[in-house]
Amino acid sequence: MAPSRHADEGGQLQLIEPDRVEEEEECFESIDKLISQGINAGDVKKLQDAGIYTCNGLMMHTKKSLTGIKGLSEAKVDKICEAAEKLLSQGFMTGSDLLIKRKSVVRITTGSQALDELLGGGIETLCITEAFGEFRSGKTQLAHTLCVSTQLPIHMHGGNGKVAYIDTEGTFRPERIVPIAERFGMDANAVLDNIIYARAYTYEHQYNLLLGLAAKMAEEPFRLLIVDSVIALFRVDFSGRGELAERQQKLAQMLSRLTKIAEEFNVAVYITNQVIADPGGGMFITDPKKPAGGHVLAHAATIRLMLRKGKGEQRVCKIFDAPNLPEGEAVFQVTQGGIMDAKD
């Protein structure tokens, strides 16, 4: 494993030795440990070929889906699951234990103190944060800023990890990262080297990219996954009411995969979403719009943020839905150096 870059007190990225990274970042049981429980190495390889690299990830699959892997019989799957259960504690735990476990949550700064305060410290790992709004409301600009701030060390409110970016609309610009990195006092080339990028063209391609991410996240310290936008390809590849049920089912499968990635590797998942006209919004609502994706997306996203344009370069973020945050709004600004606090 190659050494990963790390920012020092001055914000410049430095290299951390691999053993130090593993010491700090290891938060899951590798699938290789099944061999010590008597599982055949060939069967472990079959699991890896299917995109399963950790015991935690294995337990997130149904036995039905595991028997669908070529070469794995029901008897073998039962034995594999039993071995994984011995390595993991997957049962009930007390609220106190969960509180201790939640201390592993990392909150990544957005670049704006006002926005961070609204979010309780920043974008959280172990969950999906969705930002929806019209074009030019700041969704992609926030994604670009997070690409940089995620690589800051923990004591600078970063995530001390790498970033994976899945782009469905062709809006990612590496040259945009350069001034944002300079603002944080970081080496732009080093920051770009720590971002892996993929352009998705169909919803199937998008899902397959997520399957392939498990191998990379099992080997290197990732802290953020961005999907911009999560719904675009589903709106293109499925048309009309006749395909709506299938679209929502496929969307649910992909969102389930995102949730599992967040929990399996302790990464923050930031997804952007589009808005659609809401004819049932009522005559008293001047601009009736609602997020696309329906109830499937609404239930999958842990924290939902509504972004809208303000004066000039100012943008407004409102907590639309969150289990642990009060309703509120924050004003921020889009600048050359990324997301910042709004100037009065």
N, C-alpha and C positions, 0 to 999 in steps of 0.2 A: 504494500500500500504506500502510495506516495505521501510525503509530508504535506499537511494542509497549512494554508496561510492563516496568520493570526495577527490582530492589530495590537501594537504595544500602547503604552500610555499616551503617546503622541498621535495615535490613530493610524500609524503606518503598519501595513500588513507585514507580518513576519512568519517564519515557518515554525510549526510545532512538530516535534518528533512524533512519528506514528504511535509509539507506545503510550505517550502522554495523551494523545487524542482518545485512544481506546479506553484508557483509564477514566477519562472524564465523560466520554460520550456513550459507553456501552449501556444500553437500556433494554436489550432484548437478548433472547437465547438463540444462537445460530442453529440452523437446521442440521449442521454437521454433528451436533451433540447427540443426535438420535442414534448415531453409530455406536456410542458408548452404552446405549440401552438395548443393543442387540439388533438394530435395524440394518439391513443390507445396504452397503455403500451405493450399490446400483440403484436401489429404490430411492435413496436420498437424492441421487443425481436426477432421477425422473421428476422429483418434486421441484428441484431447482430449474429444470427445463420448463416446468409449467409456471415459473415465476414465483415459487414459494421458497424463501431464503431464511425464514426464521420460524421457530416453534410458535411464536405468538401469531404470526401470519397463518400458519397451518391451522390453528384452532379457530381462525375466522372463516374457514371453509367448511361447507357441509360435507358429510360423508358421500352424498350423492355426487357432488362436483369432483371429489377426490377419486372416486371410482371411474370417473370419466377420463382420467389420465391414463394414457396407453401403458399397459403393463402392470397396473395396480388392481388387484382383485379386491373383493370386499373383505376377505380375511386379512390381506396385507394392510388395507386401510385401517381396520380395527386395531391391528397390532401397532401401527404407526401412531394412531391417535392415543392409545394407551401409554405409549412411550413418551409422547409429548406432554401428556397430563402429569406424568411423574416429574418432569422437568419444570413444570409451571404450576403456580397456584391459581386456578381459574374459577374457584368457587366464591362464596360470599366473603366479605370482609367487613369490619366495623367501620362506622363513619370516621372514627379517629384514624384508622389505618389509611382510609381513602384521603383524609386531609393531609397526611404525611406524604402519600403518593403524589398528591396534587402539587407538592413543593417542587416537583421536577418540571412543572409548567414554566416555560420561558416566555417572557413578553418582549416583543421586538418593537422598538421605537418606529413610529411613522415619520419622524422628522419634525413633527409639530407637537409642542408640549401640550397645547390645548386639546388636540385630537387624542394624544396619549392618555390624558386625564379622563377624557370621555370614555375611553376603552379600558380604563382600569390599569393602565400601564403600557398598553400597546397591543399589537396583534398576537394572540395566544397560540402556543403550540397545543397539540392534542385535540384540536377542533377545527371546524370549517368556518371561516369568516367570509361572508358574501357582501360585496358592494354592488349596489344597483343604482342606475340613474341614466339620464339621457346622455347623448354624445357630448363630449367636452365638459363633463361634470367632475373629472379628476380621477376616474377609476384606474386607467392605465398609468397615469402619472404617479399615483400611489404605489402601483405595482413596481414601477421603475425605481422609486425611492427605496422600497422594501428590499429590492435586489442588492442594494448597497448596505443598508442599515443592518440587515441580517448578518453580514460578515463582520460587524463590530464585535469586540469582546463583550462578555456578559456585563462587566462593570460599567460599560458605556451604553447599556440598554440595548445591546445587540443580541444576536443568537449564536455567535462564534461558529457559524456553519455555512455550508454551501447552499446554492439555490437551484431549483429545477423550474424551468419556465416552459409551459405548453401554450403556444400561440395559435389561436384558431382564426384570427382575423388579420394577421400580418401587421400588427401594430408595434411589436417590440423593436426598439432602435438601440443597438449597442453604443452608438455615438452619444445617445442621451445619458448613458451611464457615466461617461467621462466627467462632465461638470458636477454631477452629484457626488461622485467619488472624491473629487477635488475639494468639494465643500466639507466633507467629513475628514479631510486630511489623509486620504488613502491613495495608494498606487492604483490608477485606473486599469492598467493591464492586468495586475494581480486580481483585481475585483472581477474583471471580465472572465479571467481563467477559472474563477470559482462559480460561474453561472453556466449550467448546461441548458441548451435551448433546443426545442423541437417545434417545427411548424406542422400542425395537424390539418388535414384536408377533408376528412370524413369523420363521422362520429365513431366508426369502427377503428380508424387509425388513432383517434384520440384515446380510446379505451386500451388499445394495444400498447400505446406509449406508457400508459399508467402501469400496465403489467410489467413492462421492461424496467420500470424505475426501481422495483424492489431489489434487483441485483445491485444497482449502484448505491442505493441507500443502505444496504447491508454491509457495504465495503467502506463507504466514506461518510464523514459527518455532515449530513444534510440537515438544514433547519427550516427550510421554506419550500413549498410547492405552490406555484402560481398557475392558474388556468384562466386565460384571458381570450375570449369569454367562454364560459362554461356551456352556454345554451346555443350559440350561433350556428354550429353545425347541425344540431338537432332540428332547428327551425328550417334549415335548407334541405336536409336529407329526408325529412318527413313532411308531407304536405297534406293539407285538408283534414277534416274531422275523421275521415275514414282511417287514417293512420295515427290518430292522436293517442289511442290506447297503447299501441306498440311503442310510440315515441316515449311516452311517460315511463313505460316499463324499462326500456333501454337506458333512459336518463336515470332512473332509480338505481339500476345496476352500477352505473358509472359513479354516482354519488356515494353509493355504499363502498365502492373501491376507494374513493377519496377519504372517507371516514376511517377505513381500516388503515390506510397509509399514515394518516395523522396519528392514530393511536399506537400503531405498530412501531413507528420510528421516532415518536415524539417530535413531529414536525408541525409547523403551522401551515395550514392550507388556506390560501387566499384566492377566491374565485370572483370574477366580475360577471355581472348579469345585465341583460338589456331590459328595457321597459316596453310595455305594450299599452295601447289605448284601452281604457276601461269604460265601456259604454254604460255600465251600471254604477258608475262613480257618483251619479247624482247631479242635479242641476246646480247645487250650491258649491260644488268643487270646481274651481276655475280651470284646473289643468288635470283632469282625471287620468292618471297613469298608474300602472301597477307592475311589479316585477314579473318577467316571463318565467315559465317553468311550473306554474301552478302549485298545488299543495305538495307535490313530490319534492320540489326544490325547497319550499318553505320549511318542511319538516327536517330536511337533511342538513341545512345550514344552522350552525349553533348560534352564530351572531350575524344579524343582518343589518347592514348599514345603508341608509338612503343618502345618496349624494345629489346635490343640485348646485346650479350656478348661483353665484352671488354677484357683488359689484366687481367689475373689472376682472382681475385674476383671482378674486376670492371665491372660495367654494364653501358650502355648508354641508356638514355631515350630521345626520340624525340617527340615533339608535332606533331602529325599526322593530327589532326583536332580539332579546338576549336573556339567558336564564339568570345571570348574576349582575346585570348592569341596569341602573335606573334609566328611565327615558331622559333624553337631553340632547342638546345640539352643541356643535363646536364649529367655529369658523377657522379655516386655514387658507393658505395661499399657494398657488402653483408658481414656482420660480425656476430660473435656469438651474439652480442647485437642488431642485426637487420640491417636495412638500415642506412648507415651513409655516410658522405662526403668521397670522395675518397682521399687517401693519395697520395701525389706526389711521 
